[in-house]
Amino acid sequence: MIPGPAGGLLVALLQGGLLLSLGGQLLLDRATRPRGWILSEPVDPYLPIRGRYVNLALLVPAPEVPIGQSRPWSGERLVLRNEAARVQATLATDATPRSESLPATPQGKRWRLGPSVAYFIPPGVADPSRRPADERLWVEVTLPAQGPPRPIRLGVQRGDGPITPLELR
């Protein structure tokens, strides 16, 4: 152990290096990994301490079930991909590593991905998840090699129109 100010400086440099490496990894993923829009619905996190974020459940169109396979059930795992700027899903196979798939639950024509994601909003911005009945909330995400999608920005779709990104700054 290094005593005095040199030890404190060493710890500060180590923590700064860890923070920069994590930030660098996230920026690299955003620049190199596929990204796309995914339908979302707000979820109340039921936490006593709430920050300035919106907790979003991610919904993907139901994947096609291969011929001869029974209908999937809750707990099935999905593999996500980008197709025409929208996130699509296929059923994971036995050969798919667990780290490259996500748990999902069927809900009619859509599947809800297991982990919800938090989208942090700046102070002074109204809750973007409160939308009129004719609008649907979408989130643009990065699809990392492992783990859940990482939110980039929110958008709104009115009817069958295009997704319009929200300006939340």
N, C-alpha and C positions, 0 to 999 in steps of 0.2 A: 504494500500500500504506500502510495506517495503522499506524504504529509503536506499541509499548507496549501497555498494558492495553486501550486502546480497540480495537485491532485484534483482540485475543483475544476481547473481548466481542462484537464484530461477528460473528466467525466462529461463536461459540457461539450467538448469536441466529439466525443463518442456518441452522445445523444443527438447532436446535430447531424452527424454522419448517418445515423440510423434513419432519422427523419428525411434527409435528402435522398437516401436510397429508396425509401418507400415512395416518396413523391415522384422520383425518377421512373420507377417501375410503373406507376399509374399513368404517367404521361407517355411512356413508351407503349403501353397497352393501348391507350387511346389513339395513338398515331398508327399503330400497326395491326391491331385486331379489328375484326368486322364490327360494324355497328348498325343499328336499325331501330325503328319505332316499334313499341310494344304497347298494347292496350293496358290500361291500369285502372284500378279502382281504389279510392282511399280506404284505409283501414284505421280505426281508432286504436292506438297502441295500448290504451288502458294503463298508462304509466303515471304515477303521481308527479314525477318531474318530467315536464315536457319541454322540449327545446323548440327552436324555430325550424321544424321540419315537418314533412308530410310523409306518413308511412303508406307505401303503395303496394298493393298486391298486383302481381303481373299476370296477365291473361294471354294465352296463346291459342290460336285456332287448334281445334282437336286434330291430332295427327291421324293419318290414315293407318288402319289396322291391316297388317298383311293378311292375305287370303289364308284361311285355315287356322288363324290365331283367334282365340276368344276375345271378347270385348275387354279392354283394359279396366282396371279398378283403381281405387284410391291407393296411393303409394307407388304407382308406376313411375319409372324414371324416364325423363325426356332429354334429348340432345337438341340444343338450340343452334340455329344457323340464320344467316341473313339472306333474304331472298327479295329482291326488288325493294330494298330499303325498309322491309318489314321483317320482324323476327318470326320465324316459323319453327316448328318442332317436329321431330320424329321420335318414335319409341326407341329407347336404348335396347340394345341386344345384350346377350350374356357376355359378348366379347368387349363391350364398351366398359372402359374403366369407370368405377363409381365417381372418381374425381372429375370426370368429363360430362357428367349428367346431373340433372336436378330432379328432386321428387316433385310430383304434381298430382293434383286431384281433379277428376273430370267434373265439369259443371255445364252440362248441356253440350253446346257446340264449341265451348271453350274449355281450356284447362287452366287451373290456377297453379302457378309455380309455388313450391314449398316455402322458400324464404321470401318474405316481403322485403322491400328495400326502402331505405330512408332517403328522401330528397330534402336537403337543407335549403331553407329559404332565407333571404336577407331580412334584417329587421326593417319594419315599416312596410313590408309587402303583405297585402291581404292573402289569406289562405287560398292558393291556386286550385285546391281540390274541390272547392265549393263552386260547382258549375250549374248553369241552367239545365233543365231536363233534355234539351235538344243538343247538348254538347257532350262529347266524350273526351276524357283526359287520356293523353298518350304520353309516354316517356321515351326519349331517345336513350339508348343504352349502348355501352361497349360490351361485347361478348368475350370475356377473358377465356383463356385456355382451360381454367379451372375455377369453379366457384360461381356464385350468382352473378347476373348482369350488374353492371355498374352504371347508375343513372348519370346522364350528361345534362339534359334539359327537358323541360315539359312542353307539350304542345296540345292544341285543342282541335278537334274535328267536329264540324257542324254538318249533320246529316251524312251524306256520302261524299262531301267535299274533301279538299286536301287538308292535311295536318298543318296547322299554323303554329309555329313556335311561339311560346309566351315570352315576353320581355319582362323579366323579374328583377332587373337591376335598378 
